[in-house]
């Protein structure tokens, strides 16, 4: 996550308003919520913003591969020296570019040919990063279908971090301590993100369970088995090539230090790209009020980050999160061009359109994490007892639900 270390301290004095668990908003009179999206989709198509940008992606991929080649060449040239460690930084930046390219390929932003798109994913995800794309696709598509939904979005499921007060009740011991201090620990914990993604992918490929990734549906049949074999072979090739290169060029101690620094910087970078997108935004709830249409479901749960070319490059286009969620297959360079159309459409409907600066986006995300842990901190302050000496209950154990979604989820 940040460029803002200052934001990593827990918010003080004036806490932000808590995240709302909201019912589905109603569309204009006489219109179903889902129909609000149709005029915007028509305008976007008419302006050609869903057309592929193959040449743009070819340049990006070529430059990224040349960058990898340059770093590896420099690593070999420096040889067994501690001066090789600074090369972990450009390697982490290039690795994050590969992650963004794999992400875009998975959403069919680069090409409509599924075989080419999968090949690009496998190259940049499995081979260059050591991250299973089958695992990622399953998890990420469920996130796109129901963003920020406590019961359906795996990205807000309670784990090391907790994103809803409803999930804090069962936290005890070390996990409770993590939740109480998760705002302060957020950025340090993201240094483990890259390793966590690798471990989850390896477990998915080499230790498949009855279910798919994080509760998804496991793929079956001979084609699924062949795909898993390809994924597994590329993951092993990445591991062997990565460790083999480092051990061939550096001493074992230097190789361990380089790998650890590289993975920590990559995890921090990915965390900085993911954090602003949804944390602290509205979470769909179980209250009655109609269905969430595609427009409401994606806009009200997402946050954009303002910035110029550097922000677009550093965050891999994910700073245009609202547009990306509305149009997952829209090529990355078109997202900024779609922004004024989406903002104007939301304004015409009286729908909030969240956009803020990079540092403030981290502040909002950390403030939300701080607020989620407030119940556990209050319990500790009272010694776990209420004012009358009765054990205080911390909200927990309930998972909100919304009506099942229609076919307009648009997950790629």
Backbone torsions as a table, in degrees:
resi	resn	phi	psi	omega
1	UNK	NA	-103.2	-138.0
2	UNK	-96.3	173.8	165.9
3	UNK	-101.7	-1.6	-173.9
4	UNK	-118.4	85.8	178.7
5	UNK	-69.3	-28.4	179.7
6	UNK	-61.3	-29.1	-179.2
7	UNK	-73.6	-10.0	-174.3
8	UNK	-78.4	-3.6	175.8
9	UNK	-86.3	148.8	-176.8
10	UNK	-65.7	139.8	180.0
11	UNK	-62.5	147.4	-176.5
12	UNK	-110.2	-145.3	-177.2
13	UNK	-1.2	-68.7	-170.8
14	UNK	-110.1	93.2	-177.0
15	UNK	-66.4	149.0	178.9
16	UNK	-71.9	162.1	177.1
17	UNK	-60.9	140.6	-177.3
18	UNK	-65.6	154.1	176.9
19	UNK	-64.8	134.3	-179.4
20	UNK	-87.3	139.9	166.8
21	UNK	-97.2	106.2	-163.6
22	UNK	-110.4	151.6	172.9
23	UNK	-76.4	168.2	179.1
24	UNK	-67.0	129.5	178.2
25	UNK	-72.9	149.4	179.3
26	UNK	-91.2	143.5	178.0
27	UNK	-78.5	-178.7	176.7
28	UNK	-56.6	157.2	-175.3
29	UNK	-53.9	131.2	176.0
30	UNK	81.7	4.0	-178.7
31	UNK	-122.5	136.9	173.2
32	UNK	-72.6	147.7	-178.6
33	UNK	-53.9	-39.4	-176.7
34	UNK	-62.8	-27.4	-177.1
35	UNK	-72.9	-14.1	177.9
36	UNK	-64.5	-24.3	-175.5
37	UNK	-83.4	-27.7	-173.4
38	UNK	-57.5	-47.4	-179.9
39	UNK	-61.8	-38.0	179.1
40	UNK	-66.5	-43.2	178.6
41	UNK	-61.2	-40.7	179.9
42	UNK	-63.4	-43.0	-179.9
43	UNK	-64.6	-42.7	-179.8
44	UNK	-63.0	-41.7	178.7
45	UNK	-65.5	-42.4	-178.4
46	UNK	-62.0	-32.0	179.9
47	UNK	-87.1	4.4	174.6
48	UNK	71.9	21.5	-175.8
49	UNK	-79.3	-8.4	176.2
50	UNK	-98.8	0.0	178.3
51	UNK	-75.3	143.6	-176.1
52	UNK	-67.7	151.7	176.6
53	UNK	-118.3	67.9	-174.5
54	UNK	-60.2	-42.1	-179.2
55	UNK	-63.2	-41.8	178.8
56	UNK	-61.1	-46.8	-179.5
57	UNK	-67.8	-33.6	177.9
58	UNK	-61.9	-41.1	178.1
59	UNK	-65.7	-44.4	-179.0
60	UNK	-62.0	-45.6	-179.1
61	UNK	-65.2	-43.2	-179.9
62	UNK	-61.7	-46.4	179.5
63	UNK	-63.0	-38.3	-179.4
64	UNK	-66.8	-42.5	178.5
65	UNK	-66.5	-37.8	175.6
66	UNK	-64.5	-36.3	176.8
67	UNK	-63.4	-44.4	176.3
68	UNK	-57.9	-44.8	-179.5
69	UNK	-60.9	-41.7	-179.6
70	UNK	-64.5	-42.2	-179.2
71	UNK	-66.5	-43.4	178.9
72	UNK	-63.1	-42.0	178.2
73	UNK	-61.4	-43.4	178.9
74	UNK	-64.8	-37.1	179.7
75	UNK	-63.9	-43.3	178.4
76	UNK	-66.1	-39.5	-178.9
77	UNK	-66.0	-41.6	179.4
78	UNK	-67.3	-40.0	177.3
79	UNK	74.8	-162.1	-175.0
80	UNK	-71.6	79.8	-179.4
81	UNK	-143.5	149.8	176.8
82	UNK	-68.6	-16.2	176.1
83	UNK	-69.1	-7.5	176.1
84	UNK	-75.1	-21.9	-175.4
85	UNK	-59.3	-38.6	178.0
86	UNK	-58.0	-21.2	178.3
87	UNK	-68.9	-12.6	177.2
88	UNK	-64.9	-29.2	180.0
89	UNK	-67.4	-55.6	177.7
90	UNK	-62.1	-31.1	178.2
91	UNK	-66.5	-37.4	177.3
92	UNK	-65.9	-41.3	178.5
93	UNK	-63.4	-42.4	178.6
94	UNK	-67.9	-36.1	178.0
95	UNK	-64.4	-39.2	177.1
96	UNK	-64.5	-37.4	176.0
97	UNK	-60.1	-40.7	178.3
98	UNK	-61.9	-39.3	178.1
99	UNK	-62.9	-41.6	179.4
100	UNK	-66.4	-38.9	178.2
101	UNK	-64.9	-43.7	178.0
102	UNK	-61.6	-40.3	177.5
103	UNK	-59.9	-47.7	-179.2
104	UNK	-65.1	-39.1	178.2
105	UNK	-63.5	-37.9	179.3
106	UNK	-65.2	-26.7	178.1
107	UNK	-91.9	8.2	-179.3
108	UNK	61.1	30.0	176.9
109	UNK	-76.4	-30.3	-174.2
110	UNK	-84.5	-43.0	-178.1
111	UNK	-151.3	151.6	176.1
112	UNK	-87.0	-7.6	177.9
113	UNK	-78.5	113.7	-174.2
114	UNK	-63.2	-35.9	-178.8
115	UNK	-67.9	-42.1	178.4
116	UNK	-67.4	-42.2	178.6
117	UNK	-60.6	-42.1	178.9
118	UNK	-67.1	-37.8	178.5
119	UNK	-63.2	-40.0	177.7
120	UNK	-65.7	-39.3	177.0
121	UNK	-62.7	-46.7	-178.0
122	UNK	-64.6	-37.3	178.9
123	UNK	-65.5	-50.6	-173.6
124	UNK	-82.8	-31.1	-179.1
125	UNK	-88.6	-63.9	-175.7
126	UNK	-69.5	-50.9	-172.8
127	UNK	-77.0	-46.8	-176.4
128	UNK	-82.6	-29.5	-175.9
129	UNK	-111.1	-22.5	-175.7
130	UNK	75.2	31.9	-179.6
131	UNK	-120.3	128.6	-177.4
132	UNK	-69.2	122.3	180.0
133	UNK	-79.6	-27.3	175.0
134	UNK	-63.8	-44.9	176.8
135	UNK	-62.5	-45.0	-177.7
136	UNK	-64.1	-44.1	-178.2
137	UNK	-60.4	-43.6	-179.7
138	UNK	-62.0	-48.2	-178.8
139	UNK	-65.7	-44.7	-173.5
140	UNK	-73.0	-34.7	177.5
141	UNK	-66.2	-36.1	177.0
142	UNK	-69.2	-31.7	174.1
143	UNK	-64.8	-45.2	-179.0
144	UNK	-65.4	-34.2	-177.8
145	UNK	-68.4	-34.7	-177.4
146	UNK	-143.0	67.2	-176.0
147	UNK	-61.7	136.2	175.1
148	UNK	66.4	12.8	177.7
149	UNK	-85.0	119.0	-174.2
150	UNK	-58.0	-27.2	-177.1
151	UNK	-100.6	-9.4	-173.8
152	UNK	-125.6	-24.1	-178.6
153	UNK	-92.9	112.7	-178.7
154	UNK	-63.7	-19.4	-179.4
155	UNK	-73.4	-16.0	176.8
156	UNK	-116.0	14.3	175.1
157	UNK	-68.7	141.3	-178.7
158	UNK	-65.5	128.2	178.2
159	UNK	-146.8	-122.8	174.7
160	UNK	-63.3	-43.7	175.4
161	UNK	-102.5	155.0	178.4
162	UNK	-125.1	134.2	-173.4
163	UNK	-113.1	0.2	178.6
164	UNK	-139.8	138.3	178.2
165	UNK	-61.0	-26.0	179.6
166	UNK	-65.0	-14.9	-177.2
167	UNK	-106.3	11.3	-177.7
168	UNK	-94.8	-14.3	-171.8
169	UNK	-60.7	-36.8	-177.3
170	UNK	-89.6	6.4	-176.9
171	UNK	-82.2	123.5	177.7
172	UNK	-134.8	165.8	174.6
173	UNK	60.0	-134.1	-175.8
174	UNK	-64.4	-38.0	178.9
175	UNK	-63.6	-38.5	177.0
176	UNK	-64.7	-39.8	178.0
177	UNK	-62.6	-41.3	177.3
178	UNK	-60.5	-43.8	-178.6
179	UNK	-65.9	-39.4	178.9
180	UNK	-61.7	-34.6	-174.2
181	UNK	-114.0	20.9	-171.6
182	UNK	-66.9	-26.0	177.5
183	UNK	-66.3	-45.0	179.0
184	UNK	-69.3	-30.6	-175.2
185	UNK	-90.2	-5.2	-170.3
186	UNK	-57.2	-54.8	-177.0
187	UNK	-67.4	-42.3	174.0
188	UNK	-57.3	-38.3	-179.1
189	UNK	-67.9	-29.0	-179.1
190	UNK	-67.4	-17.2	176.6
191	UNK	-64.9	-14.4	178.0
192	UNK	-97.0	-0.3	-173.1
193	UNK	-62.7	-44.3	-178.3
194	UNK	-63.2	-43.0	178.1
195	UNK	-64.3	-39.0	179.0
196	UNK	-62.7	-42.5	178.3
197	UNK	-62.7	-39.9	178.4
198	UNK	-64.4	-48.1	-177.4
199	UNK	-61.4	-44.1	179.7
200	UNK	-61.9	-41.3	179.0
201	UNK	-66.0	-42.9	178.3
202	UNK	-62.4	-42.1	179.4
203	UNK	-63.4	-39.6	-179.6
204	UNK	-63.6	-40.0	-176.2
205	UNK	-81.8	-44.0	-171.6
206	UNK	-99.4	-13.1	177.3
207	UNK	-135.4	60.1	-176.9
208	UNK	-63.2	141.2	177.8
209	UNK	-107.7	-175.0	-179.9
210	UNK	-64.1	-37.6	178.6
211	UNK	-96.7	171.1	177.9
212	UNK	-84.6	-160.5	-176.6
213	UNK	-62.9	123.1	175.1
214	UNK	52.2	43.2	177.5
215	UNK	92.0	3.4	178.3
216	UNK	-75.5	-178.1	-178.3
217	UNK	-91.4	126.6	-179.1
218	UNK	-72.2	140.1	176.6
219	UNK	-75.5	144.9	-177.8
220	UNK	-133.6	166.3	176.4
221	UNK	98.9	168.2	-176.9
222	UNK	-62.1	-38.0	-179.9
223	UNK	-65.4	-37.1	177.8
224	UNK	-65.3	-39.5	178.7
225	UNK	-65.3	-39.9	178.2
226	UNK	-66.2	-40.3	178.1
227	UNK	-63.6	-39.2	178.9
228	UNK	-66.6	-35.8	178.8
229	UNK	-66.1	-40.8	177.7
230	UNK	-64.2	-46.3	179.2
231	UNK	-59.5	-46.4	-178.6
232	UNK	-62.6	-41.5	179.0
233	UNK	-61.9	-40.8	179.6
234	UNK	-70.3	-36.6	176.7
235	UNK	-63.7	-41.6	178.2
236	UNK	-68.0	-37.7	177.9
237	UNK	-63.7	-41.1	177.4
238	UNK	-61.2	-48.8	-177.0
239	UNK	-61.5	-46.6	-179.9
240	UNK	-64.6	-43.0	-179.7
241	UNK	-67.4	-42.4	-178.5
242	UNK	-64.6	-53.3	-179.1
243	UNK	-68.7	-37.5	179.8
244	UNK	-62.3	-43.2	178.9
245	UNK	-61.7	-48.9	-177.1
246	UNK	-63.6	-42.5	-178.4
247	UNK	-73.5	-23.8	178.2
248	UNK	-78.8	-27.7	-175.1
249	UNK	-99.4	-37.2	-174.1
250	UNK	-112.5	167.4	171.6
251	UNK	-71.9	159.4	-179.9
252	UNK	-53.8	-42.2	-179.5
253	UNK	-66.6	-42.8	178.0
254	UNK	-64.7	-39.0	179.4
255	UNK	-62.8	-43.3	178.3
256	UNK	-63.3	-43.9	-179.9
257	UNK	-64.0	-42.2	-179.8
258	UNK	-64.2	-47.2	-178.7
259	UNK	-61.9	-42.8	-179.7
260	UNK	-64.0	-45.2	179.9
261	UNK	-64.3	-42.9	179.4
262	UNK	-60.2	-48.2	-178.1
263	UNK	-67.7	-35.5	178.6
264	UNK	-68.5	-43.0	178.1
265	UNK	-65.7	-38.5	177.5
266	UNK	-64.3	-44.8	178.6
267	UNK	-61.1	-42.0	178.4
268	UNK	-62.3	-43.5	179.7
269	UNK	-62.8	-46.7	179.3
270	UNK	-63.1	-40.3	177.8
271	UNK	-62.5	-38.5	177.9
272	UNK	-65.3	-29.7	178.8
273	UNK	-79.1	-32.2	-176.4
274	UNK	-85.4	-34.1	-169.3
275	UNK	-57.5	-43.9	-173.6
276	UNK	-71.9	-13.5	-163.4
277	UNK	-69.0	-45.0	-173.8
278	UNK	-136.7	-20.2	-174.7
279	UNK	-62.9	126.1	-178.8
280	UNK	90.6	-1.0	176.7
281	UNK	-91.3	171.1	-177.1
282	UNK	-59.5	148.0	179.3
283	UNK	-119.4	125.3	-178.7
284	UNK	-56.1	138.8	-176.9
285	UNK	-120.6	-173.8	-174.2
286	UNK	-97.8	-2.3	-177.1
287	UNK	-63.9	148.7	179.0
288	UNK	-68.5	160.3	178.0
289	UNK	150.5	15.2	178.5
290	UNK	97.7	179.1	-177.2
291	UNK	-89.2	150.6	168.7
292	UNK	-78.4	125.2	171.0
293	UNK	-81.0	171.7	-178.7
294	UNK	-58.7	-42.2	-178.0
295	UNK	-62.2	-51.1	-179.3
296	UNK	-63.2	-43.1	-175.6
297	UNK	-62.1	-35.0	-176.5
298	UNK	-90.7	-38.1	-175.9
299	UNK	-74.9	-46.1	-173.3
300	UNK	-71.8	-16.6	-178.6
301	UNK	-103.5	1.2	-173.5
302	UNK	-120.1	157.6	179.9
303	UNK	-133.9	132.0	174.2
304	UNK	-90.8	156.3	176.8
305	UNK	-120.4	122.3	178.5
306	UNK	-70.2	154.8	177.5
307	UNK	158.8	173.3	-178.8
308	UNK	-102.0	-152.6	-177.7
309	UNK	-57.7	-37.2	-179.7
310	UNK	-64.5	-43.3	179.0
311	UNK	-61.8	-42.4	177.9
312	UNK	-59.7	-42.9	-179.0
313	UNK	-70.1	-46.7	-174.1
314	UNK	-65.9	-38.1	-178.1
315	UNK	-97.6	6.3	175.7
316	UNK	62.2	28.6	-179.2
317	UNK	82.3	-6.7	-179.0
318	UNK	-73.0	-8.1	173.8
319	UNK	-68.7	-18.0	172.3
320	UNK	-96.3	56.0	-170.6
321	UNK	-66.0	-37.9	-178.9
322	UNK	-63.5	-48.6	179.9
323	UNK	-64.7	-38.8	179.1
324	UNK	-63.4	-40.1	-179.6
325	UNK	-72.0	-34.6	178.0
326	UNK	-70.2	-36.4	-176.3
327	UNK	-132.1	77.1	-175.2
328	UNK	-58.7	-28.4	-177.9
329	UNK	-91.5	3.5	178.5
330	UNK	-69.8	128.0	179.3
331	UNK	-57.9	145.7	-175.8
332	UNK	-52.3	-45.2	-178.0
333	UNK	-67.4	-11.0	179.4
334	UNK	-92.3	-12.3	-175.3
335	UNK	-61.2	-43.1	179.9
336	UNK	-64.6	-35.9	179.5
337	UNK	-69.1	-27.1	179.8
338	UNK	-80.9	-18.3	-173.6
339	UNK	-56.7	-50.1	-180.0
340	UNK	-61.6	-31.8	178.1
341	UNK	-66.9	-44.3	-178.4
342	UNK	-67.9	-43.4	-178.9
343	UNK	-61.5	-44.1	179.8
344	UNK	-65.0	-38.4	179.4
345	UNK	-65.8	-42.2	178.1
346	UNK	-64.4	-40.0	179.1
347	UNK	-62.4	-39.4	-179.5
348	UNK	-65.5	-25.1	179.7
349	UNK	-95.9	-3.5	-176.4
350	UNK	71.0	28.4	-177.4
351	UNK	-100.4	133.4	179.0
352	UNK	-60.7	142.7	177.5
353	UNK	-129.2	105.4	-171.9
354	UNK	-86.3	124.5	176.1
355	UNK	-150.0	136.2	-178.3
356	UNK	-151.2	178.4	177.8
357	UNK	-78.3	168.9	-175.4
358	UNK	-63.9	-50.3	-178.6
359	UNK	-62.3	-42.4	-179.3
360	UNK	-67.5	-29.8	177.7
361	UNK	-64.4	-38.5	176.4
362	UNK	-68.5	-38.9	178.8
363	UNK	-60.5	-43.0	179.9
364	UNK	-65.5	-42.3	179.8
365	UNK	-63.7	-43.6	-179.8
366	UNK	-69.6	-35.6	177.5
367	UNK	-62.5	-38.5	177.5
368	UNK	-64.8	-45.1	178.2
369	UNK	-61.4	-39.0	178.2
370	UNK	-63.7	-42.4	-179.5
371	UNK	-66.3	-39.1	179.1
372	UNK	-59.9	-36.9	-179.7
373	UNK	-82.3	0.4	-174.7
374	UNK	-65.1	-34.6	-179.8
375	UNK	-63.0	-40.7	178.6
376	UNK	-69.5	-36.1	177.4
377	UNK	-67.0	-38.8	177.9
378	UNK	-65.7	-38.4	178.5
379	UNK	-62.7	-41.3	178.8
380	UNK	-66.2	-38.5	-179.3
381	UNK	-63.8	-31.7	178.8
382	UNK	-92.0	7.5	-177.6
383	UNK	67.4	22.9	178.9
384	UNK	79.7	13.0	-177.1
385	UNK	-127.2	149.8	177.5
386	UNK	-79.1	-179.7	-175.5
387	UNK	-64.0	-26.1	-178.3
388	UNK	-99.9	17.1	179.5
389	UNK	82.2	10.3	179.6
390	UNK	-95.3	141.4	179.0
391	UNK	-57.1	129.7	-178.5
392	UNK	-86.1	134.4	178.4
393	UNK	-94.4	132.4	174.2
394	UNK	-96.3	132.8	-178.4
395	UNK	-53.7	141.4	178.0
396	UNK	175.9	168.0	172.5
397	UNK	85.7	-6.6	-177.4
398	UNK	-104.9	134.8	175.0
399	UNK	-112.8	118.8	178.4
400	UNK	-68.2	158.2	179.2
401	UNK	-141.8	152.8	174.3
402	UNK	-122.7	162.8	176.8
403	UNK	-56.6	148.9	-179.6
404	UNK	-56.0	141.1	-175.9
405	UNK	-79.4	153.5	176.6
406	UNK	-83.3	-165.6	-174.6
407	UNK	-80.6	7.4	-174.4
408	UNK	-97.9	26.2	-179.7
409	UNK	-68.4	-29.6	174.5
410	UNK	60.8	22.7	174.3
411	UNK	-71.3	138.0	-176.1
412	UNK	-81.8	NA	NA
